[in-house]
Amino acid sequence: MVHSRETILDKANELLWADRFAGFDPLIKKAKRILANSEKINYPKGIACAKLNLAAICFLNSENDFALKYISDATPWFKTNRQEKGYVRLLLLRGNISESFGHYAKTMKLWLDAYNLSREINDRESEGEACNQLGLLYLRLCNYPRSLEYFNKGLEIRKALDDVHAIASSLNRIGMALREMKKFDESLEYYFRSLEIRKKYNHTSAVQWTLLGIASTFERMKKYREALDYYEQGTLGGDRRCMVQCIMGSGRVLSRLGDTSAAEEKLKKSLVLANELKSLSLISDAHLALANHYELIRQPAIALKNFKKYLIAKESFQSNEVKNRISNIEVAHAIEKSEQEKEIFRLKHVDLKNAYDIIDEQNKDIKTSLNYASRIRHVILPDPDEIPGLKKRCFILNMPKDVIGGDFYWFASSGSGTVIVVADCTGHGVPGALMSMLGISSLEEIINNRKIYEPNLILEELRKKVITALRQKGERYETSDGMDISICFLDKDRNSIKFSGARNNLYLIRNGELTEFYADRLPVGYSDESEVRFTMQSITPARGDIIYMFTDGYADQLGGRTHKRFRSQAFKSLLLKIHDKPLILQKEKLEKEFLRWKGNNIQTDDVLVFGLRL
């Protein structure tokens, strides 16, 4: 009689595993009933298999914490009964959960172990699933040929078994790989074949993933209306991980279609849900989508903030260390399965390749972040030709030390005149660029929103904002971050130039003579004199005058035969020599002389020179 009960429970567990995609509520009740009956007769295998089923059902409903608990409870029995195919399923499921958290090295080991064990015990069904999962991992790591190799191997196994649900899964995965290879028409063909099978057999949760794949492919093809339709269908399914990706996708395409408020709402919702799921890969994707959205609607400060968070999350699950650990696991697996002589030859190059991969991946990440920040800077720095009073009357020589820099220029126009800003922020590269973002966003608020145009008052308000943003209190070990800046207001009503500066002087050349207007020796940032007011000077311009605003990078450049600074005096002499030339020629001569002086030396600092003929 006991044997009969055990057989019934074994069959019930097998049927439940086969139906695990059918829906959460009815399945969870069945699994708990099987578990209770197994515990009632003290049947260890029935208990372990029921808990494995519970883990799978919870995972498919994005209840990862419960899934991990049930797996932990089931693992001891399966470890002592390795020949049971349930152990292969357990390894695959543990890999699925690990992959959802972005722990790719651990995932690779679990799925390779599952693949090897499935072949050892001749479990063809699990072997096909392991191939499918390994293909997915290689897809995540952008190794598309290896990914397709595993997907196609899994498809052949599943066709031999005539497992329609599994065949649909393989077709779906091949569609993913082809999409990433930009073979969009082939990709859609595989996706729609998968969708047809899944709808025919009422494979509800799996249909949701195929809808996501189709939508993603249409998005990559820039067919945004079609993409939105399939994304919206995908949000209606019960798999929360898939739902998050569909909501995120809807937000991306709505942003492209110009529906700003709806896009922002969707993208923010996807980030909240991704955090609830504790999925680093989804959190990373959500921040990148938000960064791209804010860049598109010209909110660069928020875009850069989200891009930084994207890089942090991405680094957590796709770091160089993780990639190299995966490489090591692959090598170990290959040693077990390949001829020793071939492997010895190949392993001679593993360390060298791993070292190259580390450097190459670091360079890619750095280049990506710098280029993205540079692109945002390019978007927000204004075009002087679009500012009344500046068109074709000025030049800008902007030579950052790195891809991006801390020097920036900025313009704003009002009914009565034009504001011109040239600033040098603490540091260069990414730190300097971040400080410049703070400066630009603050100037936008002070001048464009609050309508403050007097240069001295602008500096005082800007100083307050910098001190507040950097939480500066004048403590002993505090950094002295801030900016040196010059501001001119071209007051056309009064035919005057109002100038204020914070450690940045102004040059005016008239009739071949240079006059220097001195800035206050106060920084825009905290100092012992933070309560001291900035002063303002008024200049009456004459026709043919030319003014120069600049940062200290040009004069401070090391070079020449003596490897010394170019110096302010040499800079003044150069300006006097070229001031009567056409503006475009002045810019060329300044750049040419700078490069000549620098020679083979490293550029010392960011360089910015602005010239305006009045």
Backbone hydrogen bonds, N-H to C=O, Kabsch-Sander energy under -0.5 kcal/mol:
donor,donor_aa,acceptor,acceptor_aa,energy
5,R,1,M,-2.0
6,E,2,V,-2.5
7,T,3,H,-2.5
8,I,4,S,-2.3
9,L,5,R,-2.6
10,D,6,E,-2.6
11,K,7,T,-2.4
12,A,8,I,-2.3
13,N,9,L,-2.5
14,E,10,D,-2.2
15,L,11,K,-2.7
16,L,12,A,-2.2
17,W,13,N,-2.3
18,A,14,E,-2.1
19,D,15,L,-1.6
20,R,17,W,-1.3
22,A,19,D,-2.5
27,L,23,G,-0.9
28,I,24,F,-2.6
29,K,25,D,-1.4
30,K,26,P,-1.8
31,A,27,L,-2.9
32,K,28,I,-2.0
33,R,29,K,-1.9
34,I,30,K,-2.5
35,L,31,A,-2.3
36,A,32,K,-2.4
37,N,33,R,-2.3
38,S,34,I,-2.2
39,E,35,L,-2.5
40,K,36,A,-2.0
41,I,37,N,-1.3
42,N,39,E,-0.8
43,Y,38,S,-2.7
47,I,43,Y,-2.2
48,A,44,P,-2.7
49,C,45,K,-2.8
50,A,46,G,-2.1
51,K,47,I,-2.2
52,L,48,A,-2.0
53,N,49,C,-2.3
54,L,50,A,-2.4
55,A,51,K,-2.3
56,A,52,L,-2.3
57,I,53,N,-2.6
58,C,54,L,-2.6
59,F,55,A,-2.5
60,L,56,A,-2.3
61,N,57,I,-0.9
61,N,58,C,-0.5
62,S,59,F,-2.1
63,E,58,C,-3.3
64,N,62,S,-1.0
67,A,63,E,-2.2
68,L,64,N,-2.7
69,K,65,D,-1.7
70,Y,66,F,-2.5
71,I,67,A,-2.3
72,S,68,L,-2.4
73,D,69,K,-1.9
74,A,70,Y,-1.8
75,T,71,I,-2.1
78,F,74,A,-1.5
79,K,75,T,-2.5
80,T,76,P,-1.2
81,N,78,F,-0.9
84,E,81,N,-1.9
87,Y,84,E,-1.7
88,V,84,E,-0.6
89,R,85,K,-1.9
90,L,86,G,-2.2
91,L,87,Y,-2.4
92,L,88,V,-2.5
93,L,89,R,-2.7
94,R,90,L,-2.8
95,G,91,L,-2.1
96,N,92,L,-2.2
97,I,93,L,-2.4
98,S,94,R,-2.5
99,E,95,G,-2.8
100,S,96,N,-2.0
101,F,97,I,-1.2
102,G,99,E,-1.1
103,H,98,S,-2.5
104,Y,102,G,-1.5
107,T,103,H,-2.0
108,M,104,Y,-2.7
109,K,105,A,-1.8
110,L,106,K,-2.2
111,W,107,T,-2.6
112,L,108,M,-2.4
113,D,109,K,-2.4
114,A,110,L,-2.2
115,Y,111,W,-2.4
116,N,112,L,-2.5
117,L,113,D,-2.5
118,S,114,A,-2.5
119,R,115,Y,-1.6
120,E,116,N,-2.0
121,I,117,L,-2.4
122,N,119,R,-0.5
123,D,118,S,-3.0
124,R,122,N,-1.1
127,E,123,D,-2.1
128,G,124,R,-2.3
129,E,125,E,-1.7
130,A,126,S,-2.8
131,C,127,E,-2.3
132,N,128,G,-2.0
133,Q,129,E,-2.3
134,L,130,A,-2.8
135,G,131,C,-2.3
136,L,132,N,-1.5
137,L,133,Q,-2.1
138,Y,134,L,-2.3
139,L,135,G,-1.7
140,R,136,L,-2.3
141,L,137,L,-1.7
142,C,139,L,-1.6
143,N,138,Y,-2.8
144,Y,142,C,-1.1
147,S,143,N,-2.0
148,L,144,Y,-2.8
149,E,145,P,-1.9
150,Y,146,R,-1.9
151,F,147,S,-2.5
152,N,148,L,-2.8
153,K,149,E,-1.8
154,G,150,Y,-2.6
155,L,151,F,-2.3
156,E,152,N,-2.1
157,I,153,K,-1.8
158,R,154,G,-2.2
159,K,155,L,-2.4
160,A,156,E,-1.9
161,L,157,I,-1.4
162,D,158,R,-0.7
162,D,159,K,-0.7
163,D,158,R,-2.0
164,V,162,D,-1.0
167,I,163,D,-2.6
168,A,164,V,-2.3
169,S,165,H,-1.7
170,S,166,A,-2.3
171,L,167,I,-2.5
172,N,168,A,-2.1
173,R,169,S,-2.1
174,I,170,S,-2.5
175,G,171,L,-2.0
176,M,172,N,-1.6
177,A,173,R,-2.2
178,L,174,I,-2.5
179,R,175,G,-1.9
180,E,176,M,-2.1
181,M,177,A,-1.3
182,K,179,R,-1.9
183,K,178,L,-2.9
184,F,182,K,-1.1
187,S,183,K,-2.2
188,L,184,F,-2.5
189,E,185,D,-1.8
190,Y,186,E,-1.9
191,Y,187,S,-2.4
192,F,188,L,-2.8
193,R,189,E,-1.6
194,S,190,Y,-2.1
195,L,191,Y,-2.7
196,E,192,F,-2.1
197,I,193,R,-1.6
198,R,194,S,-2.5
199,K,195,L,-2.5
200,K,196,E,-2.0
201,Y,197,I,-1.9
202,N,199,K,-1.2
203,H,198,R,-3.1
204,T,202,N,-1.7
205,S,21,F,-1.0
207,V,203,H,-2.2
208,Q,204,T,-1.3
209,W,205,S,-0.9
210,T,206,A,-1.7
211,L,207,V,-2.4
212,L,208,Q,-1.8
213,G,209,W,-2.0
214,I,210,T,-2.5
215,A,211,L,-2.6
216,S,212,L,-2.6
217,T,213,G,-1.9
218,F,214,I,-2.3
219,E,215,A,-2.3
220,R,216,S,-2.3
221,M,217,T,-1.6
222,K,219,E,-1.7
223,K,218,F,-2.8
224,Y,222,K,-1.1
227,A,223,K,-2.2
228,L,224,Y,-2.7
229,D,225,R,-1.9
230,Y,226,E,-1.8
231,Y,227,A,-2.6
232,E,228,L,-2.6
233,Q,229,D,-1.7
234,G,230,Y,-2.0
235,T,231,Y,-1.3
236,L,233,Q,-1.3
237,G,234,G,-1.1
240,R,238,G,-0.7
243,M,239,D,-2.5
244,V,240,R,-2.5
245,Q,241,R,-1.6
246,C,242,C,-2.2
247,I,243,M,-2.6
248,M,244,V,-2.6
249,G,245,Q,-2.4
250,S,246,C,-2.5
251,G,247,I,-2.1
252,R,248,M,-2.3
253,V,249,G,-2.4
254,L,250,S,-2.5
255,S,251,G,-2.0
256,R,252,R,-1.8
257,L,253,V,-2.0
258,G,255,S,-1.0
259,D,254,L,-2.3
260,T,258,G,-1.6
263,A,259,D,-2.3
264,E,260,T,-2.5
265,E,261,S,-2.1
266,K,262,A,-2.2
267,L,263,A,-2.6
268,K,264,E,-2.4
269,K,265,E,-2.0
270,S,266,K,-2.3
271,L,267,L,-1.7
272,V,268,K,-2.1
273,L,269,K,-2.4
274,A,270,S,-2.3
275,N,271,L,-2.2
276,E,272,V,-1.9
277,L,273,L,-1.9
278,K,274,A,-0.6
278,K,275,N,-0.6
279,S,274,A,-1.8
280,L,278,K,-0.8
283,I,279,S,-2.5
284,S,280,L,-2.6
285,D,281,S,-2.3
286,A,282,L,-2.5
287,H,283,I,-2.2
288,L,284,S,-2.1
289,A,285,D,-2.4
290,L,286,A,-2.3
291,A,287,H,-2.5
292,N,288,L,-2.5
293,H,289,A,-2.1
294,Y,290,L,-2.7
295,E,291,A,-2.1
296,L,292,N,-2.1
297,I,293,H,-1.7
298,R,295,E,-1.3
299,Q,294,Y,-3.1
303,A,299,Q,-2.0
304,L,300,P,-2.9
305,K,301,A,-1.8
306,N,302,I,-2.1
307,F,303,A,-2.2
308,K,304,L,-2.3
309,K,305,K,-1.6
310,Y,306,N,-2.2
311,L,307,F,-2.3
312,I,308,K,-2.1
313,A,309,K,-2.4
314,K,310,Y,-2.9
315,E,311,L,-2.6
316,S,312,I,-1.2
317,F,313,A,-1.0
317,F,314,K,-0.6
318,Q,314,K,-2.0
323,K,319,S,-2.3
324,N,320,N,-2.5
325,R,321,E,-2.1
326,I,322,V,-2.3
327,S,323,K,-2.1
328,N,324,N,-2.2
329,I,325,R,-2.1
330,E,326,I,-2.5
331,V,327,S,-2.2
332,A,328,N,-2.3
333,H,329,I,-2.5
334,A,330,E,-2.6
335,I,331,V,-2.3
336,E,332,A,-1.5
337,K,333,H,-1.4
338,S,334,A,-2.2
343,E,339,E,-1.9
344,I,340,Q,-2.6
345,F,341,E,-1.9
346,R,342,K,-2.2
347,L,343,E,-2.8
348,K,344,I,-0.9
348,K,345,F,-0.6
349,H,346,R,-1.5
350,V,347,L,-0.9
351,D,347,L,-0.7
353,K,349,H,-2.6
354,N,350,V,-3.1
355,A,351,D,-2.4
356,Y,352,L,-2.4
357,D,353,K,-3.2
358,I,354,N,-2.3
359,I,355,A,-2.1
360,D,356,Y,-3.2
361,E,357,D,-2.7
362,Q,358,I,-2.3
363,N,359,I,-2.6
364,K,360,D,-2.1
365,D,361,E,-2.5
366,I,362,Q,-2.7
367,K,363,N,-2.8
368,T,364,K,-2.7
369,S,365,D,-2.4
370,L,366,I,-2.7
371,N,367,K,-2.8
372,Y,368,T,-2.2
373,A,369,S,-2.5
374,S,370,L,-2.7
375,R,371,N,-2.3
376,I,372,Y,-2.2
377,R,373,A,-2.5
378,H,374,S,-2.4
379,V,375,R,-1.8
380,I,376,I,-2.0
381,L,377,R,-2.3
386,E,383,D,-2.2
387,I,384,P,-1.6
390,L,387,I,-2.0
391,K,387,I,-0.9
393,R,390,L,-2.5
394,C,390,L,-0.5
395,F,611,G,-1.9
397,L,609,V,-2.9
398,N,396,I,-0.7
399,M,397,L,-0.6
399,M,607,V,-3.0
402,D,404,I,-0.6
408,F,423,A,-2.1
410,W,421,V,-2.1
412,A,419,V,-1.9
414,S,417,G,-3.2
417,G,414,S,-0.6
418,T,490,L,-1.3
419,V,412,A,-3.6
420,I,488,C,-3.0
421,V,410,W,-2.7
422,V,486,S,-2.2
423,A,408,F,-2.9
424,D,484,D,-3.3
425,C,406,G,-1.2
426,T,482,G,-2.3
429,G,404,I,-0.7
432,G,428,H,-1.2
433,A,429,G,-2.5
434,L,430,V,-2.6
435,M,431,P,-2.0
436,S,432,G,-2.3
437,M,433,A,-1.9
438,L,434,L,-1.7
439,G,435,M,-2.1
440,I,436,S,-2.9
441,S,437,M,-2.6
442,S,438,L,-2.0
443,L,439,G,-2.4
444,E,440,I,-2.4
445,E,441,S,-1.7
446,I,442,S,-2.7
447,I,443,L,-2.8
448,N,443,L,-0.7
448,N,444,E,-1.0
449,N,444,E,-1.3
450,R,445,E,-1.9
451,K,447,I,-0.8
452,I,446,I,-1.7
453,Y,451,K,-0.6
458,I,454,E,-2.3
459,L,455,P,-2.3
460,E,456,N,-1.9
461,E,457,L,-2.3
462,L,458,I,-2.6
463,R,459,L,-2.5
464,K,460,E,-1.8
465,K,461,E,-2.0
466,V,462,L,-2.4
467,I,463,R,-2.5
468,T,464,K,-2.4
469,A,465,K,-2.9
470,L,466,V,-2.5
471,R,468,T,-0.7
472,Q,467,I,-2.1
478,E,475,E,-1.5
483,M,524,V,-1.3
484,D,424,D,-2.6
485,I,502,A,-1.5
486,S,422,V,-2.6
487,I,500,S,-2.9
488,C,420,I,-2.5
489,F,498,K,-2.4
490,L,418,T,-3.1
490,L,488,C,-0.5
491,D,489,F,-1.2
491,D,496,S,-2.3
492,K,416,S,-1.7
492,K,490,L,-1.1
493,D,416,S,-0.9
495,N,491,D,-0.7
496,S,491,D,-2.0
497,I,539,I,-3.1
498,K,489,F,-2.3
498,K,496,S,-0.5
499,F,497,I,-0.6
499,F,537,Q,-3.1
500,S,487,I,-2.2
502,A,485,I,-3.6
503,R,501,G,-0.5
503,R,520,D,-2.5
504,N,485,I,-0.6
505,N,503,R,-0.5
506,L,517,F,-2.3
507,Y,548,Y,-2.1
508,L,515,T,-2.4
509,I,546,I,-2.8
510,R,508,L,-0.5
510,R,513,E,-2.5
513,E,510,R,-1.7
515,T,508,L,-3.2
515,T,513,E,-0.5
517,F,506,L,-3.2
517,F,515,T,-0.5
518,Y,516,E,-0.6
520,D,501,G,-2.0
522,L,520,D,-1.3
524,V,483,M,-2.1
525,G,523,P,-1.2
530,S,527,S,-1.5
532,V,529,E,-1.7
537,Q,499,F,-2.9
539,I,497,I,-2.8
545,D,542,A,-2.2
546,I,509,I,-1.6
547,I,612,L,-2.4
548,Y,507,Y,-2.6
549,M,610,F,-2.6
550,F,505,N,-0.5
551,T,608,L,-2.0
554,Y,551,T,-0.6
556,D,552,D,-1.9
557,Q,554,Y,-1.1
559,G,564,K,-1.8
560,G,597,W,-2.3
563,H,560,G,-0.9
564,K,559,G,-1.7
566,F,557,Q,-1.1
567,R,555,A,-3.1
571,F,567,R,-1.6
572,K,568,S,-2.6
573,S,569,Q,-2.3
574,L,570,A,-2.1
575,L,571,F,-2.2
576,L,572,K,-2.5
577,K,573,S,-1.7
578,I,574,L,-1.5
579,H,575,L,-1.8
581,K,578,I,-2.3
585,L,582,P,-0.5
586,Q,582,P,-2.3
587,K,583,L,-2.2
588,E,584,I,-1.8
589,K,585,L,-2.6
590,L,586,Q,-2.5
591,E,587,K,-2.3
592,K,588,E,-2.6
593,E,589,K,-2.5
594,F,590,L,-2.1
595,L,591,E,-2.4
596,R,592,K,-2.1
597,W,593,E,-2.7
598,K,594,F,-2.7
599,G,595,L,-2.2
601,N,598,K,-2.3
607,V,399,M,-1.6
609,V,397,L,-2.1
610,F,549,M,-3.5
611,G,395,F,-2.0
612,L,547,I,-2.3
613,R,393,R,-2.8
614,L,545,D,-3.1
614,L,612,L,-0.5
